[in-house]
Amino acid sequence: MQRRLGVLAMTPIPLIRTSSILPMLGFLERIGAPVERCLQEIGLPISTATDPETLIPIYSAFTFIEKMARREGIDHLGIVVSQQVEFRDMGSLPMLVLQSLTLYEAIATISRLVTTTYNSGARVWLTQQQDLAWLNHQFLNPAQVNNQQSQYFTCLTYLKLIQMVAGPAWQPAALHMQAEPLPGLTDHPLFGTTQVRFNQPHNAIAFPKKLLSLPLQHLKSRDRQPDPGNLYQQIQTNPPASDLAGSLQQLIQLLLTDRSLNIHVVAAATGSSIRSFQRELAAHNLSYSRLVDKVRFDLAVKRLLNTPLPITEIAYDLGYTDVANFTRAFKRWAGVSPREFRHQHQAKFSQ
């Protein structure tokens, strides 16, 4: 029998860039939805919305979007938001993709970069059959967290990429959706005219193969074109970890900002129960408390050696409410206090 916690079985925790959900956050804030309260309820720090390149757990993102759709009574939230956003507004990866010369090169760039730099919980690939090509997208969701709204939003956002060569009024010959059909979906123009199949293994958009060689019509002459080198640097500085321990440390570092290190919050972000989460950690000879210590120590060393921040502020940044607790913990790790460590090593590392 397949274990529900497949996400942790020798695989990293799926992480995604905050920029992927920023259009959702912006729309919900404009209609007055309680965005901050919902983020807090599911354990996502409010501060994640300020940096589009921050990595957040994809299951938390799914949960947030579905919860807001239910709370606001918007059955087609993913579709509504996708119609109000341009492909280029989705962060550094889309902007890098839009440096491509043709649709073929754009899809190849997405396929190469999406999982390794942008979203370790998804994959994108191209297939070709006779006169048709298919842009394929799949969320890797072994924990089976509800993600219908994210499925619709992502698929229709990729549709806009194809429309950059086919024209804004173009509609696909066929559309395959991983998700189930939403209520009243046939009233939407796209789903009333396109042959759509639901509950498929992955999302797929069919289009004429000849479109692949056409140039992207995406940047007007007055637009400022970003530096591709800077874009690459942005998304490669902090890619999603490719191992379980590394992805857990990235998640813990995120939660430090709001001092949300309760193991229940971390377990939920992995798409599992706390008991299953602890059992999986033990199977990998990992200790949650030890991972927290490592993240705190690594960040403490960076701040002590590379910044002039006071010890009290560093302690607060690491989730301590009392600097004395931070000092005791650091002495347990390094044998000296944070102040002594800074005095001993800062000059050497600043040279």
C-alpha positions in Angstrom: 0.0 0.0 0.0 1.3 3.4 -0.9 2.1 5.7 2.0 0.3 9.1 2.1 3.5 10.8 3.2 5.2 10.2 -0.1 6.4 13.8 -0.2 9.0 13.0 2.5 10.0 9.6 1.4 13.6 10.3 0.3 12.4 13.5 -1.4 12.7 17.2 -0.5 9.7 19.2 0.8 8.2 20.9 -2.3 8.9 24.7 -2.2 7.7 27.5 -4.4 8.6 31.1 -4.9 6.2 33.6 -3.2 6.0 35.4 -6.6 3.8 32.5 -7.8 1.0 33.5 -5.4 1.5 37.3 -5.3 -1.2 37.8 -8.0 -3.6 35.9 -5.6 -2.5 38.0 -2.6 -2.9 41.2 -4.6 -6.4 40.4 -5.8 -7.6 39.2 -2.4 -6.2 42.4 -0.7 -8.0 44.6 -3.3 -11.4 43.0 -2.4 -10.8 43.4 1.3 -10.2 39.7 2.1 -8.5 38.9 5.5 -5.3 37.9 3.9 -3.0 38.4 6.9 -5.3 36.5 9.2 -5.5 33.5 6.8 -1.7 33.4 6.4 -1.3 33.3 10.1 -3.9 30.5 10.5 -2.0 28.2 8.2 1.4 29.1 9.6 2.8 31.2 6.7 4.6 34.3 7.9 3.1 37.6 6.7 6.5 38.8 5.7 6.7 36.2 2.9 4.5 38.5 0.8 7.2 41.2 0.7 9.9 39.3 -1.1 8.8 37.6 -4.4 11.9 35.3 -4.3 11.2 33.8 -0.9 10.7 30.1 -0.9 7.5 28.8 0.8 6.0 25.3 1.1 3.8 24.6 -1.8 1.2 22.7 0.3 0.8 25.8 2.5 0.3 27.9 -0.7 -2.4 25.4 -1.9 -4.1 25.5 1.5 -4.1 29.3 1.6 -5.6 29.7 -1.9 -8.3 27.1 -1.4 -9.2 28.5 2.1 -9.6 32.0 0.7 -11.7 30.8 -2.2 -14.1 29.2 0.2 -14.1 32.0 2.7 -14.8 34.7 0.0 -17.3 32.5 -1.9 -15.3 32.7 -5.2 -15.7 29.3 -6.9 -13.5 30.3 -9.8 -10.8 32.2 -7.9 -7.9 30.7 -9.9 -9.6 31.6 -13.2 -10.6 35.1 -12.1 -7.1 36.0 -11.0 -5.5 34.4 -14.1 -7.5 36.8 -16.3 -6.2 39.8 -14.5 -2.4 39.0 -14.6 0.1 39.0 -17.3 2.7 36.2 -17.6 5.5 38.6 -17.1 4.1 39.7 -13.7 4.8 36.3 -12.1 8.4 37.0 -10.9 12.0 36.7 -12.1 11.6 33.3 -13.9 8.8 34.5 -16.3 10.8 37.6 -17.0 13.8 35.4 -17.8 11.6 33.2 -20.0 10.5 36.3 -21.9 14.0 36.9 -23.0 13.5 33.9 -25.3 13.4 34.5 -29.1 10.7 32.0 -29.8 7.9 30.1 -28.1 10.0 26.9 -28.4 12.9 28.5 -26.6 10.6 29.9 -23.9 9.1 26.5 -23.1 12.5 24.9 -23.1 13.7 27.5 -20.6 10.8 26.9 -18.3 11.3 23.1 -18.6 15.0 23.5 -17.7 14.6 26.0 -14.8 11.2 25.6 -13.1 11.9 22.7 -10.8 15.6 23.4 -10.1 15.2 27.1 -9.3 11.6 28.1 -8.9 9.2 25.4 -7.8 10.4 22.0 -6.6 6.8 20.8 -6.6 6.1 21.0 -10.3 7.5 20.2 -13.7 6.9 21.5 -17.3 7.6 19.8 -20.5 6.8 19.9 -24.3 5.5 17.1 -26.4 4.8 17.1 -30.1 2.3 14.9 -32.1 1.8 15.3 -35.9 0.6 18.9 -36.3 0.0 19.6 -32.6 2.3 20.5 -29.8 1.4 20.2 -26.1 2.6 22.4 -23.3 2.4 20.1 -20.2 2.4 21.1 -16.6 2.1 18.9 -13.5 2.0 19.6 -9.8 3.7 16.9 -7.8 1.3 16.3 -5.0 1.7 12.9 -3.3 0.1 14.2 -0.1 -3.1 14.9 -2.1 -3.6 18.4 -0.8 -6.5 20.1 -2.5 -5.1 22.5 -5.2 -7.9 23.0 -7.7 -7.6 26.8 -7.8 -3.8 26.6 -8.2 -4.3 24.1 -11.1 -6.7 26.5 -13.0 -4.6 29.6 -12.3 -1.3 28.0 -13.4 -2.7 26.3 -16.5 -4.4 29.5 -17.7 -1.3 31.5 -17.0 0.7 29.3 -19.3 -2.1 29.7 -21.9 -1.2 33.4 -21.9 2.4 32.5 -22.9 1.1 30.8 -26.0 -1.1 33.8 -26.8 2.1 35.9 -27.0 2.6 34.3 -30.4 -0.9 33.3 -31.3 -2.7 36.5 -30.4 -4.8 37.4 -27.3 -8.0 36.0 -28.7 -6.5 32.6 -29.6 -8.0 29.5 -27.8 -6.5 26.1 -27.6 -7.7 23.1 -29.7 -7.8 21.0 -26.5 -7.2 21.4 -22.9 -6.4 18.7 -20.3 -6.8 19.6 -16.6 -5.5 17.7 -13.6 -8.3 19.2 -11.5 -12.0 18.4 -11.3 -14.5 20.7 -13.1 -15.7 23.6 -11.0 -19.4 24.5 -10.6 -20.7 26.7 -13.5 -17.5 26.3 -15.5 -19.3 26.0 -18.8 -20.4 29.6 -18.5 -16.7 30.7 -19.0 -15.9 31.4 -22.6 -12.8 29.2 -22.7 -14.4 26.2 -21.2 -17.5 26.5 -23.4 -15.6 26.5 -26.7 -12.5 24.4 -26.1 -12.5 20.6 -25.8 -11.7 20.1 -22.1 -10.9 16.8 -20.3 -10.8 16.8 -16.5 -9.1 14.6 -13.9 -6.1 14.0 -16.2 -2.6 12.9 -15.0 -1.3 16.4 -15.8 -2.4 19.7 -17.3 -1.8 20.1 -21.1 -2.5 22.8 -23.6 -2.8 21.8 -27.3 -1.7 24.3 -30.0 -0.5 24.1 -33.6 3.1 23.0 -33.8 4.0 25.8 -36.2 3.6 28.3 -33.4 6.7 27.0 -31.8 9.0 28.8 -34.2 7.3 32.1 -34.0 8.9 35.1 -32.1 7.4 36.2 -28.8 5.6 39.5 -29.1 6.0 40.4 -25.5 8.0 43.6 -25.0 7.0 47.0 -26.4 9.7 49.3 -27.6 9.2 51.6 -24.6 9.5 48.8 -22.1 12.7 48.5 -20.2 14.2 45.0 -20.7 15.7 43.5 -17.6 19.3 42.2 -17.5 19.2 38.4 -18.0 22.4 38.0 -15.9 20.7 39.7 -12.9 17.6 37.5 -13.4 19.6 34.3 -13.4 21.4 35.5 -10.3 18.1 36.2 -8.5 16.7 32.7 -9.0 19.9 30.8 -8.6 21.0 32.4 -5.3 18.6 30.4 -3.2 17.2 27.4 -5.2 14.9 24.9 -3.6 17.0 22.3 -1.9 17.3 18.9 -3.6 17.3 16.8 -0.3 15.0 16.4 2.6 17.3 17.9 5.3 18.1 20.9 3.1 14.5 21.7 2.3 13.5 21.4 5.9 16.2 23.9 6.8 14.9 26.3 4.2 11.4 25.9 5.7 12.7 26.5 9.2 14.5 29.6 8.1 11.3 31.0 6.6 9.3 30.3 9.8 12.0 31.9 12.0 10.9 35.3 10.8 7.6 35.0 12.6 8.8 32.7 15.3 6.4 30.0 14.1 8.7 27.0 14.8 6.0 24.9 16.3 6.5 21.4 14.9 2.8 21.1 14.1 3.1 24.1 11.7 6.1 22.5 10.0 4.4 19.1 9.7 1.3 20.7 8.1 3.6 22.5 5.6 4.9 19.1 4.5 1.4 17.8 3.8 1.4 15.3 6.7 0.4 14.7 10.3 2.8 15.4 13.1 3.1 11.7 13.9 3.9 10.8 10.3 6.3 13.7 10.1 8.2 12.6 13.2 8.3 9.0 12.0 9.7 10.0 8.6 12.4 12.2 10.2 13.4 9.3 12.4 13.6 7.0 9.4 16.1 9.5 7.9 18.1 9.8 11.1 17.0 13.5 11.4 16.0 15.4 14.5 13.7 18.4 14.2 15.3 20.2 17.2 18.7 19.6 15.7 17.7 21.0 12.3 16.4 24.1 14.1 19.7 24.4 16.0 21.7 24.2 12.7 19.6 26.8 11.0 19.9 29.2 13.9 23.6 28.6 14.3 24.3 29.1 10.6 22.3 32.3 10.5 23.9 33.6 13.8 27.4 33.1 12.4 26.5 35.0 9.2 25.0 37.9 11.1 27.8 38.0 13.7 30.6 38.1 11.1 29.0 40.0 8.3 26.8 42.6 9.9 27.0 45.2 12.7 23.7 44.1 14.2 23.5 44.1 18.0 23.3 40.7 19.7 19.8 41.4 20.9 18.6 42.0 17.4 20.2 38.9 16.1 18.6 36.9 18.9 15.2 38.3 17.9 15.7 37.5 14.2 16.5 33.9 15.2 13.2 33.6 17.1 14.4 34.1 20.6 12.4 36.5 22.9 15.2 36.6 25.4 18.8 37.3 24.5 20.0 35.2 27.4 18.4 32.1 25.9 20.2 32.8 22.6 23.5 33.3 24.5 23.1 30.0 26.3 22.3 28.1 23.1 25.2 29.6 21.2 27.7 28.7 24.0 26.3 25.2 23.9 27.0 25.1 20.1 30.3 26.9 20.0 31.8 26.9 23.5 31.8 30.8 23.5 29.2 33.5 23.7 28.1 35.3 20.6 30.0 38.4 21.6 33.2 36.4 22.2 32.7 34.6 18.8 32.3 37.9 17.0 35.4 39.4 18.7 37.5 36.3 17.9 36.6 35.8 14.2 35.1 39.0 12.7 38.4 40.6 11.8 39.6 37.5 10.1 36.5 37.1 7.9 36.2 40.8 7.1 39.6 40.9 5.4 
